[in-house]
Amino acid sequence: MTFDLVISGGTVATAADVVRADVGIVGGRVVAIAERLRGGTRTVDAGGRLVLPGGIDAHCHLDQPQAPGLASKGAAMADGFRSGSISAAFGGTTTIVPFCVQHRGGSVTAAVADYHRRAEGEAVIDYAFHLIVSDPTPAVLGQELPALIRRGHASLKVYMTYEALHLSDRQILDVLATAREERAIVLVHAENHEVLTWLAERLEASGRTAPKEHAASRPLPVEREATHRAVTLAEVVGVPLVVVHISGGEPLEEVRRARARGLTVIAETCPQYLMLTAADLDLPDMEGAKAMCSPPPRDTAAQAALWRGIEDGTVDIVNSDHAPYRFDAGGKLRGGPGTSFRGIANGLPGLETRLPILFSEGVVKGRIDLQRFVALTATNNAKFYGLHPRKGTIAVGADADVAIWDPEKRVTIRNADLHHAVDYTPFEGLEIQGWPETVLSRGEVVVEAGALKAQPGRGRFLEQRTSSAYRPQGGASSWT
């Protein structure tokens, strides 16, 4: 058989197995996995390397227009689909799922059309969209969302905080009910808006406005309570739920308790919660703003709890929550030096560093094995968000999305070496081991030897199917 490309001599890892094998690719898809393959028009020597599925980052924000009522209002995102997807590819990620946001008073359908325009001609890797629902009107619930879900937009996100985005419990129930009817998966940002606003107002009134007060305004109980409430709402309706960017042990315990009751609750965390603490917000000259995200980084006990969750299987996915604001007066510090923590844009960059950090801190340090790494960063995202088996694995028939890793390569993370359009990384100076050196998307080499080989616009939109997590359970009441 003649192959377009053969990856030879590497160690192939999936979420299930680790084997020494060659991988044969034809027409952008994997067509053979065997001990030895010949007949490649091109051969990539992966001797001494790991051959892993390209990562899927299913929590990132790119070219996202901001709305009144957000701390980030007026702060333009530095990364669009071009720089964001390039950055992702250099970090071993071959599929991204950013957010398409409906602003209040607006149409979800119009937002989706706008986001397709933003992505087309720009992305170098494949992409899908999560739909943020901020205004669940009867028309949105009864007409727009059903039509969009059937067109391949099968994941929805709701917020329990942010003035411009948060929904009431009743509104969340309405979205969950529509998701149940259409078999969509719902993600939730779980923080109690009333409590954190009450705390923030009192901190600001007493003159406590430095970046470190962001953590004081959003303590772990704010996240724990909202997680419990979100799970309760999903239980009543009878739908699976994804709780995103979990930052510590208390909300993770809510996930465990829900699962003990037989509920399907998916837990996500991010590298910032594994590597940063609230102390990183308490730096001079507003430097602490570089570590500001919501929920905020916690402490070493929270980090340890999250690692236990990763090790024991409670944490299902690790995504970046990439929110690319530059660290200047037009970005995070849109109000200039001395801006109150309430006016600093939330979020930090991490598309390119997500996989290398988890590989180094997880696999190299013996916390997780290769199969678990692949599951956390690729396979589970593909399954939960309706992209499997086309994405997230190396298997016959799957897209040839592959990252070839040098597991021994030592790198000191420096923003100057990264490929996003942000002027900082919160992981500056972090020393890690392991980095992807060759990355393929649908059989095409997009990154090789530190150089970009792909043209913007080659990335394709991916239609989502029903999530593998979707097992409606009848609900805790007989409302249907």
Number of C-alpha atoms within 10 A of each C-alpha: 9 13 20 17 23 27 24 25 21 23 19 25 22 22 22 12 9 16 15 17 21 23 28 28 26 21 14 18 22 24 18 21 20 12 13 15 20 14 13 18 11 12 17 16 14 21 15 13 20 24 31 29 32 32 32 31 28 27 23 22 26 25 21 20 17 17 17 13 11 18 20 23 17 17 23 19 23 20 25 20 26 24 20 30 30 29 23 27 30 27 28 31 32 32 31 29 22 23 23 26 26 22 19 16 10 14 19 25 17 12 17 20 12 12 21 15 11 17 24 17 16 20 25 30 29 23 22 25 27 24 26 22 27 22 22 21 18 10 11 19 19 12 12 17 25 19 15 16 22 16 12 18 25 27 28 24 23 22 22 23 21 18 16 17 21 21 21 12 13 10 17 24 17 17 26 29 20 18 23 21 12 16 23 31 27 25 24 21 23 28 27 22 21 14 15 21 17 11 18 21 14 13 18 16 10 8 9 17 19 23 28 22 20 31 23 16 23 23 18 22 15 19 26 24 17 21 27 19 18 23 25 15 20 24 25 18 25 21 28 26 25 26 22 23 25 29 28 27 20 20 23 25 17 19 25 19 15 17 14 10 9 11 23 23 24 21 24 25 26 22 22 27 25 23 19 19 20 21 14 19 24 19 15 10 10 19 15 20 28 26 27 26 21 21 25 27 29 23 17 16 12 20 22 15 18 25 23 15 20 23 15 11 13 20 21 22 29 29 27 25 26 24 24 33 27 25 22 14 14 15 23 29 24 22 17 16 11 14 18 18 26 20 19 29 29 23 22 26 30 27 31 24 22 25 31 22 25 24 24 20 20 19 20 17 12 11 17 18 16 22 17 24 25 25 23 25 28 31 29 25 28 25 21 23 27 26 23 21 16 19 28 31 27 28 19 17 16 19 26 30 31 31 28 27 23 19 19 14 12 13 14 13 19 15 17 12 9 20 19 26 19 22 16 19 22 22 21 12 12 12 13 19 19 22 24 28 20 25 29 26 27 23 21 20 17 22 22 16 10 11 11 17 15 20 15 18 16 17 24 16 19 19 17 24 21 22 21 15 20 18 14 16 15 15 16 13 10 8 8 7
